[in-house]
Amino acid sequence: MKPTHFFPLALSSVVIAGWAFAQVPGFVTELNPANIAPTAATSGEAPVQVHGEPRMAQGHPNTLWDQQDIDELKAQIPTNQALQEDLDRLKTRLDKILGQTMAPLAQGGPAPSREDYRMHGENARIISNMGIGYVMTGNEQYGEYGKKLLLEYARAFKNMPHPEGWTERRYRSAVDGRLTGQFLEDGFWLARVAFGADLIYNLKSWTPEEREQVKAFFEDFCSQFYHPVIAERTYINETHNRAAVCTAATLMAGYATDNETLVNIALYGSGGSKEKPVGGVLGMHFSPTCIRPDGLWLEGAPAYQTGIASCGLINGAETLWHHGIDLYRYNNGILKRLLDSAIVLAYPTPKLDIPALHDSAPFALISDANWQSNEVGVPYMCGYRRYKDPAYIPIIKSAHNQLEMTVHAGPPSLFLAGVDSTREVKRPAESANYYSVGYGVLRIPTAENWNQVIMEYGESGSHGHPSKLGLDIFAMNEVLAPFPGVIFPYNDPMDPKWYWTTLANCALTVDEKSQVNFGDIYKYPKGTPIPNAIQTVFAPALTIGMQRAWSDTLYQEKIPQDRAVFITKNYLADLFAVTSDKERKYDLAWHFRGKLDVRLPMSPFTFPEPVNNGYNALQDTMRADATGEAWSAAIATPDGKPAMLFAAGGAPTEVITGDGQFRFNGKLELPPTLIERRTGAKDTLFGNVIDFSGGETSFVKGIKQSGGIAEGFGVLEIETAAGHDVCFVSYRPAGLVQAAGLETDAVQAYSRREAGAITALYLAGGKSLRIGDARIERSETGLAYIEQLAGGEFVVGNPSPTEAVVTVSFPALAGLTAYEMNADGSRGAAAEVQASGERIGIKLKAGARVQFAKS
């Protein structure tokens, strides 16, 4: 087997599925696919059922709507009150505009102003709305007004001034055109105007010369998206959300004016063809390059995915549906995986709140704001029409319906009638590993819903943050410790000062400097590698989940970092190791919503000048003198629930606190930031546990840390109200290791003891794990676990993507019967096992589970 990853080594070496590079002091990191459990939500293997077949529109309209769509929508008017009311509102607005004089567009003169851009944007809405009004009512006055305004742009566009400093060879993204302030808004503008032009195509007043004028105008306007600007780069061949919007708009402009050249460029990219696409809708934006195999848009910023990229993708899918091309089935329903991914990412809150990942502020799929619920809802309306997935129903039911296009120029609402609310389904508490973008989401069911932790890994990219190995924690039915998100638009000084810093994340900052990030890599010497954090373990189960990731490219100096987390319904345990070739300052940060009370003597503190970004944003900073002893901090969540942070100590640690920033549900919060600072060391190991109960009845009673990088392993022992748990990681796998009562060859492992008996063992990246008289073994290196559930039954699982024989020695299994477990967790037929004394061997397929229970 050939290595699948290679990273330049500093103080680390890597083992990849049996391949080992030269070992040097520090980490030996094992990368083995068997240690990464596939998850159903991100596998893309389930067949996708699509309702309906694409068709060839008869003439025009043929972009977002064809005549069949219009007839079906009009047929709803007598019985659909929401549609009636919105059509009346639209007619009122259009009638008011008809009574106003249309001023000619200015040509030449000074560079465009913000007011010019606002006026052009409003005119684009007028053109599309006049087209909608025309086809929905038959009132030709609407169509003629839209036509007159469209022809005014066709006449004036060539002589409109560019912004100051514009040159044709500039890579134009933020300072672009004559009608808007950036290419993205040019895409919105064009989508609206192309849709309007398509809807008024059948006006009898059109002359051949006028049609040619509009065709030439659209071609001129679109040329900025596909003419090379720097080297061979063109917008239509790019991978970001802006390109998806602009490309779909070009497609619509091509079909609206019967321009085959524009259509082909939009489909296959600039310089591409049907036989060899290089970009465009089919060659790029519906490819795994953009919609990643795990279902996420490649930028990993959900607000951009649901609010902008989805507009472009749905515009493309609906337009091509009217030209016999089915993007709803394309690549085994890749569009459905994109729609599903946002729902799967959502917290288990009534409004489906979305974590603030990368350049994405927190938002909800079910929003109280009409513009946002419409923007998010329309793609799910289109998706529901084709996929009939009941998971989309809550979003559709809450969405604001309107005949206008969405705020980012997605299609008008469908005003879906007859959606069966009884088909709504409860979201399962399933873990989801977005292995391609890099979010590992571990979930553990609770009485209310679930606890979860997201660890960020993967390669840094567009709209990314310097937040690799950062955590986002949802527990006790609240967002407890979030990613920071961003303030939009990006001209807010707090973005670089706080939101775009490593310190703003539950992550490690080295020497008070943020990680290297894709967005600012140009500031570093040429050849600096793009940061990449590699997931080494993803191990879900029902009562315990484990995850681990590693990188030595987050800092230019190549400072290896390794983070391992363990989550249960009661707590999150975290082991964070870092090493360098010289002494450094290591700051591990936590951000808890609510109130924080550190159980150490704290006094006012000011960071010495000069103060780097992140640190200079903290308010009311306090500090405790360094201590090597264990300590704790009480947390009170926004809802007043108690939690507790336990720090294991083990090395002199300063504790610094201050108020950070976070925006949730549109409100500014100042969540307390807690920094664990260690200085004067080359390497260190942080051990922490967050108890999700806290207070006098807290589940966690105390923690103890042992090991370190020099010893080759790290251990957290957790004393609980029920017994004693052990969390283990290996930094140099080399046969069996004995620590804290465990004996294992794993790269990560866990044991749980309750009332004196072992009730869970989890083995990751090894073949054997033993504690006392309890043992679990795997025939090949990978994942295996045994856990006791609340009902007393035991589950033995093989989460790995490979088949294996799992052997358990577990006294508590005596007298129990083995049953196969179905995918939904229900009990199946009797399972075949091989018993020899207390040893029970089970041949398990990838992802299979067996339940041991009383017959």
N, C-alpha and C positions, 0 to 999 in steps of 0.2 A: 504493500500500500504506500502510495507516494504522500509526502507531507502536503497538507492543504493550506497551511499558513507558514509564513516565515517573517520574523521580525528581527532586526539587528539587535544583538545582545550586548548589554553592558555588564551588569553584575548578575545576569540571569541566564538560565538556559531553558530550553523548551523540549519537552517530549511530546511528539505528535503521533498518537496511535502506534506506539512502539518504536518510533524513530527518536533518537536522543541526540541533541547537539552537544558539543564539548561542555562538560560541567565546570563551572567556576563558582567561587563562593557566592552565596545568595540563594535565589529561588531556582528550583527546577520545576517548571510549570508543565503539567501534562495536559495535552489537548487531545481528547479522545471523543469521537462522536457518540460513543456508547454512554458517556456521562451526561448527555444532553437529552432529556426526555422530550419527544415530540408532543405537541398539544393539538387537540382537535380543532380549536378555533383558528390556528395559524397554519395548518398542514396543507390546505388547498386540495385535499384528496377526495372530499365528499362530492358526489355528482350534483350538479346544479340544474334544477328544473326551471325552464323559462316558459311563460305563457304567451302565446301569440307567435306570429311569424313576421319578419320584416317584409316590406312591400315596396313596390316601385310607385312613387307618387305620379299621378297623371298631371304633368305640367307643373304649374305653381299654384299655391305655395308648396315648398318641398324642403324646408329647413326644419325648424322646431315643430311646426305644425304642417300637416297636409290637409286636403279638403275633408278627408274622413275624420280627422281629429276635430276640425272646426264643427262639422255636422254633429258629432257626438257631444261636444261641449254645448252647442246651442240647444240640443235636445233636452239637456238637463235644466234649462232656464225655468220652465214652468214649475218644477218640483224642488229645485235646489235654491233655498232662500239666500244662502251665502253668496251664490253666484249672481242671483238677481240683484242683491244689494251692491255688490262690487261693480257690476256692469253699470248700474245707475250712477254710482260714484264716478266711474271712468267717463261716462257720457257727460256728466256735469262739468268735469275738468276740461274735457275736450271742447265742449260748446263754448266755454269761457275763452279758450285759446283762439277759437275761430273768430271771435269778436275782436281780436287784437291785430294790429298791423304787423306784418313780418318785415323787420328791418333787414336790409342787405348786409351781408357779411363783409367786414373790413378786409382790405388787402394791403400788403405792404405795411409801413409804419413800424412802431416800436415792437420789441419782443412781447410775447403774450404775457398777460398778467393773470393773477389768480381769478379775478373776475371774468376774464376771457375764458379760462378753463371751466369755471362754473357754468357760464352761459353755454359753452359747447356741450357740456355734459347734460344740461337740461334739454338742449335741442335734440340730442340723441334719444332721450326718453320720449320726447314729443313724437319723433318719427316712428318709434316702435309702438307707442300707444295709439297714434293715429291709425297705424296699420291694424292693430288689434280691434280698435273701435270699428273700422271699416268692415272687416270680415265678420264681426259679431253682430253688427246691426244692418249692414248693407248701405249705410249712409256714405255716399261718395264724397261728400264734403270733407270727411275725415281723411279719406284716401288722397284727395287732391291737395290738401294742406300738407300732408306728409311728403307727397311727391314734390311739391314746390320747394319745401325746405331741403329735401335731399338734393335736388338739382342746384340749389344755391351753394351747397357744399361742393358739388361736383364742379361748379364754375369757378369757385374762389380758392379752392384748396392749394393749387400750385403756387399761388402768390401770397399765401399767408406766411407771416414771419416765423422763424424758429426762435427758440430760447437763446438768451445771451450765451456766448461761448460754444454754441453748437458747431460741430464739424461732421462731415459725412462719414469720416473714418473712425469716429469715436464709438466705443462700446457703450451704447446709450441704454441706460436702464432707469436711472433716477432723473436724468435731464434729457428729455427726449423730443417730443414733437410739437406740432403747431396747435393741436386741439386739446391735449391734456398734459399733465406734468410728468408722466412716465409711461413706458411701454405697457405696463399692466393696465393702466386706465385707457390707453389706446385700444387694448383688447376689449375692455368693457364697451367702449364707445362703438367699436366696429360691430360687435355682436348685436347690440341694440339696433343699429342702423341697418345692418344686413337683414335682420329679422323683419324690420319694418318694410324694407324694400321688397322682400319676398312676398309679404302679405298684400302689398298694393300693386303687385306685378300685373294683375289682370285688369287694372283700370283701362278703359277704352281710349283715354286721352294720350297714352304714351305714343311717341313717335320713334322711329328707328334711331334717329339722331340722339334723342334723349336717352334711350337705352344704352347707346354706345358711350355717352358721356358718363353715366353712372358706372358702367363696366370699367372704363378707363380710370375713373376716380378710385374705385375699390382696388384696382390693380396697383395704382400709384401708392395708395395708402398702405396696402399689404406689403409692398416691396421692402419697407423698413424691417419687416419680420424675417425676410428670407434672403436679403442681399448680404453677403459677408461684410462684416464690419472690421473685425480684427482677425487676421489669418483666415481660417475656414469656418469660424464660428458664426452661426446664425441662430436667431431666436427660435425658429421653428424646429431646429435640431437640438435645442437645449432640453434639460431635464426638469426644470423647476416649475412651480405652479403657475408662474407668469406665462411661461411658454405654452402651457396647456391651454390657458385662456385665449392667448393670441392665435394659436394654431387653429382652435375650434372656430374662432371668429373668422379667420381666413377661409376655412372650409365653408362656412355659411355664406360668406361674401361670394365665393366661387359659384356655389349652387344658385344663389339668388340672382346672379347675372349670367348664368350659363357659361361660366368661364372655366373650361376644362383645365387650363394651365394652373389656375389657383387651386382647384380641387386636387389635382395631382400633387402639387407642392405640399398642401396641407395633409394629405394622406400619407405621403411617403418621404417627406422632408426635402429640403433644398438640395438638389443634386441626386435625389433618390428616384427609384422607380418601383413599380409593383413587384418586379422580380428581385430588386435589391433595395429595400427601403433603408434610409439612413436617418430618418427622423420623422416628425409629423405624428399624426394620430396613431397610425398603425405601426410605424417604424420606431416610435419612441414612447408616446404617452400612455399607450395601452400595452406596453411591453413590460417584462419583469424589471427592466432598468428603472422605471418610474413607479409603477404599482408593484411593490416588491413581492416576492413569493409568499411572504407572511401576511400580505393584505394591506400593509400600510403604504401610504405615499412616501417616497424615499426621503423627504425632508424631516419626517418624524415630528412634525408640528401639527397637531390635530386641527387647530383653528384654520390653518392654511389648507389642510386637506378637505375639511367639510365646508369651508366658506369660499374658497377660490378654486383650488384644483378640481373639486367636484363640479363646479359650474362649467368649467371647460370640458370635463370628461362627459358630463350628462348632455351638454350641448352637442358634442360630437356624436354620442350614442344615439340621441333622438334624431339628429339630422340624417345620419347614415341609415337608421331604421327605415327612413322614407326613400332610401336608394338601394334597398335590398341587401344591406350589410348589417350583420347582427353583432353588435359589440356587447350585448348582454350575455351571450353565450361564449364570447371570444375568450380564448385561453382558459377554458373550463370555468367560465364565470368570474373572471378576475375583477370585474366591476362589482360583483356582489361581495367578494372578499373585502374590497375597499369599504363598501357601505357597512359591512358587518364589523370591521375592525374598530370603528369609533365606538360602537355600542359595547363591544367586548372590553375596550379600554376604560369605559366609564366606571366611576365609583358606583356602589350600590345605593345611590341616593334617589329620591323620587323624581328629581329633574335630570337624572343621568349626567351629573357633573363630570367634566373631563379634566384629568390632571393637566397642570400647566407645563407641558413638555416642550422643550426648546423654545423657539420664538412664538409660543402660543400662550396667551393669557388664559386663565381659567374661564371656562364657559360651560354652558349646559346644552345638551341636545334638546331639552324641553325648556325653552326660554320664555320669560315673561315679556320680552321685547318683541314686538311684532316683526320688525325687520329681521331679527336674528332667527326667530322661529320659522319665518318664511324661507330665509336663506338656507337653513339647515333642513327644513322640512321638505322642500321641493325635490331634492335628489332621492329622498326616501319615498316620496309619492311615486316618482318615476320607477324607482326600484320595486316598490310594492306592486305596481301594475304589471311588472314583468315576472317578479319572483314570488309574490304572494307570501312573503315571510312574515309571520305574526310578530316577530321581534320588532318590526318597523311600526306597528300599529300605534303604540303610545306617542311616538314622534309625530306621526301623521295627524292623530287626533288633536294634538296641541298646536299644530302648525297654523300660522296665519295664512289664509288663502287670499290671493289677489290675482287679477288678470294681468297686471304689469309683470315685467321680468323682475328677478330678484335684485337686491342692491348691488350684487357683483355680476349682474347680467346673465344669470341662469334662467331657465325657462319659466314661463308663467305657471301658476299653480294648476293642478289638475282638478280641483274640487271633487275629489273622489267621493262617490256615493256608494252606500252599501258596504262599507268596511265593517266586517264582523268583529266587534270588540270582544266577543266571547272567545275569540281565538288567541287572545293575548296569552303569553306564556311568561312564567317567572324565570328570570335569568339564573342560570346555574352558577354555583360558586366554583367555577373551573379556572385553574391556572392557565395562563396564555404566555407563550414565549415568542416574542416578535424577534426572531433570530436574525432576520435580514437587516432591519433598521437598528435593533439593539435595545429592546425593553423586555426584561424578564419580569413577568407579573405573577407572583406567587399568591395564592388565595387559600385561606383556611376557613371553613364554614364555622359560623357562630350561631347563637340562638336568634339573633336579629337578622343577619345576612352573612357577612364574612369580614375577616381582617385581611389586609393585603399589603405587600411591599413590592414596589417597582425598583429594580436596579437598572441603571442605564449603562450600556456598553456599546460596542460597535464603532464604526468609523465616523469621525467628525465630518459634517457636510454642511450644505447650504441651510441656513436658518438654525444651525446647531448652536449649542452653548458649551462653555468650558466646564462641563458637568459630568464627565465620565466617572463611573463608579459611584455616582450620587444615588441617593435613596429618596423615595416618596412613600409615605406611610399613611394608610387609612386603617383606623382601628376604633373600636368602641362606637361605631356608626358615625364617625367624624373624620374629616381630613385632619390628621394629627401633625404630620411633618411633611410639607409639600415641597416640590420643585418651585422655584420663584416665578417662572413665566417671564413676562415682558410688559412694558408699557408701549402701546401703539397710539400714534405714529412714533417712529424711532428718533424723533428729535428731542425727546425728553431727556434732560441731563441725568436722570436717575437710572437710565438704561446702562450706560457705561460705568456709572458710579456704583451700581448695585446689581441690577438684574443680569448683566452680562459678566459677572465675576464668578469664580469658583467658590468664593466664600459664601455667596448667597445660596449655595446648595448644601445639602447634607453630604458633604464630600471633603476631601483632604486638600488643603492649600499648602504649598511648599514655599518657604522663604517669603511669605506674604505676596506671592505672585500667582496669578491665575494660570490655569493650564493653557497650553497652546490650543488654538481653536481654528477650524477651517476658515472662519470669517476674518481672522487677523494673521493668518500664517504668512502673509506678504511682509509682515514686520520682522520676520525671522530670516536668518541666512538662507540663501538658496540651497535647496536640497533637504531642508528640514522636513522630516516625514509627517504626513497627515496623521494626527493622533488616532489611535485605534485601541480600544479595550476589548479583550477577548473573553467571552464567556467560557468557563471551564467546567461548570457544573450547573445543571438545572434539574432539580429533583423534587417534583410535587408529590403530595399524597393528601389524605383526608385530614390528618391531625398534625402533620409536620411537613414543612417545605424547606428545602435548602437550595442555595444558589451561591455561585462564586464567579468572580471575574478578575482579570489581571491585565496590566499594561506596563510597558516601560517607554511609551512614546508620548505621554501626557506632558512631559517637560522636555525642553531641548537638551537638557543635561542627562537624559535617560535615567530616570529615577524609578525603579520598579515599585509598583503598588499592587497589593492583592487584597481583595475584600471578600469575605465569606459571611453570609447571613443565614439565620435559622429562624423560622416563624412558626408559632403555634397560635391557638386561640387565646393564649394567656400572655405571650410576650414575643418580642423580637430580640434575638441575640446577634451580635455583630463582632467579628474579628477582623481588624484592619491592620495589615502589615505593610511597612515601607522600608526601603533600604537605599543607601547612596554610598558613593565612594568618599564622601567627606561629611563632616558634621553640618546639620541643617536645622531649620526651624520648621516643625510640623504642626499644622493647625487642623484638627478634625472638628468640623462644625456640625451643629444640630440646630434646627429651627422648629420650635414647637408653637403651634397656635394656642393662644390662651395666656396663662400666667405661669411663671417659673420661680421656684424657690430653691436656690442652691444651698445645701446643708453644709456650707463652709463659711468662715468669716470673710465677707466681701467688703471692699472699700472702693471709692471712686478711682477711676483710672483714665488716663489719656494716652493714646498711642503717640510715640515720639515722631516728630517730623523728620522727613516727609512721610506722609501717610498715603499708602496705595489705595486705589479704588477697591471698594468692598469694605475695607476697614474704615475709610473716611465717611461711610454712610451710616455706620452704627451710632446710635444715640444712647445717652445715659449709660456709658460703659462702666463696668465694675470689674474688679479683679480679686482673686484669692491667691495667696502665696503658694508656691509649688509644694505639692505633697505627693509622696509615693504610696500613700495608703488608699484603700478603697473609700469612695464617697458616693453621695447620691444627690438627686435634685427632684423635688416634687413638681408635678405638672398638673395644672387645672385647665381642662379643655374649654373652648368657648361655651359649651353646654354645661360646664361645671363638673365634668366627670374627672375623677382623680387618676393619675398615671404617675409613673416613677421611672427616672433614669438611674441605673446603677452603673457606676464606673469602677472597674476592677483595680485600678492603680497599677502597681508593678514597676513604674518608672516615674520620676519627678514630673508632675503635671501642674502647670498653671491653669486656672479656670478663669475665663474672661466671658462676661456677658454684656449684652447690649441689645437695643431694639433694632430689628431689621425692618424689612418691608415686604408686604404681600397683599395682593388684591384678590378678594373672594366675593363673588356675587356683586361685583361692581363697587365694593367698599374697600377703602384702604385700611389694612390692619398693620400693626407694628408687632409682629410675633417676636418673642424673645429669642435671641441667638445665643447659643452656648458654644464656646470654643475650648476644646481641650488642647492646650499648647505644650509641646515638648521641644526643648532646645538642647543643643550641644551633643547630639547623638547622631551616629551614622544610620542606625536602624532602630525601629521601635515597633511594638505591637500594642494596639489599642484594643481593649476588651470592654464591651458595653452591653447592657441589657435594658430594654424598655419594657417595663411591666404595664400591661394594659388594664390593670385593676387599680393599683396604687392604694393609698389610704391605709387605715388600720387593718383592713382585711386583705391586704395585697397578697397576690399569689407568690411573687418572688420575695424571698426572705434575705437573700444575700448571694454574692457571686465571688468566685475565686479564679484567677487567671494563672496559667503556668505555661512554660515553654517560651518559644521565641524563634526568630530566624536562625540564630546560631544553633539552637537545639534541633531545628528542622521541623518543628511542629508548634501549633498553638492550641490551647485548651481553655475553655470556659466551663467551670463547674457551677451549676445553678441550684441553689437550695430553694425548694418550693414548698408551698403549703401541703403538697401531696407527696413530696419525696425529694429526689435528686436527679438532675438531668446533666448530661455531658455533651458539649459541642466541641468537635475536633476538626482541625485542618492540618494537612501535611505540606511542608514547604520543600521537602526533598524526598519524594517517595523512594523508599529503598527497603523493601521487605516489611516485616511486621514491626510495628511500633507499640510500645506499652506506655500508656499515660492515663492517669486518673481512673484506673481500673479497667480501661479499654485495652484490647489487643487487636490491632487492625493494620491492614496494608492500604487503607483507603486514602484518597486525597481529601475527602470530607466525610464526616460521620457524625451520628447522633444516637444517644441512648436516653430513654426516659424510664425512671423508676418511680412507682407509686405504691405507697403502703408496703414497701419492702420488695415488691415484685417488678421485674422489667416488663413494661407494657409497650415499648416501641424500640426498634433498632432500624437505622437507615444507613446503608452502605452506598457510597458514591466513589467510583473510580478505583475500586479494588475488588478482591475476591472473598475477603473474610473480615468479619467484625464479631468480636466476642466480648462479653462482660459477664463475669460470674458463670452461671450455668446456662446462659442464653447466648445463642450464636446464630448468625445468618451468613451463608456462603453463596457465591455465584460461580457458575462454571467458567465464565469468562469475565474479564474486567468490565464493570459497568455499574448499573444502579439496581438495587434490590432493597426491599423494606418489609418489615412486619410491624403492624400497629394494632392496638386494641381500640375499638370504637366505644361510644358511650353506652351502647346496648350490651356490652360484654363480649361481643364477637370479635374475632381477629381477622385482619386482612393481610395477605402476603401478595406483594406486587412486584412486577418487573417493568418499570417505566421506560427502560431503555428501548432504543429502536431496533434492538437485536434480540433474537430468541436466546434463552438460557435455561439451565437447570438451577433453580433456587432451592437451597437446602437450609432448613431451619431446625435448630434444637431449642425447643421452647417448652418447658414443663407445663405451662398453662394450656397447651393444645391437647393434652391428654383427654381422651373421651369426647372430643369434638369431631364433627363431620365436615369434610371439605366440599365446598360447592364452587362452581364457576361463577364469576360475577359478570353480568351483562354490562354493556357500555354505560347504561344509565344508572348503574349501581345496584340494580335489582339482582336477586338470587337466581342463578340458573341451575343447570343440571349438576349432579354429583361430579366432583372432579377426581381425576385419576392421580393418585399420589403413590410414592414409593416410601414405605416406612421401614426403618431399621432401628429398633430401640426407640430412643427419643428423637432420632434424626428423621426428618420427613423431607423427601425430595419431590419437587414439583417441576415438570417441564412447562415453562411459560413462554408463550409467544410474546412478541414485542407489545408492550402496553397491557398485557393480560394481568388479571387479578384473580385470586382465589380467596373465598371467605371460609373461615373455620367457625362453626357455630353448633349449638345443640340441634340435634335432628328433630 
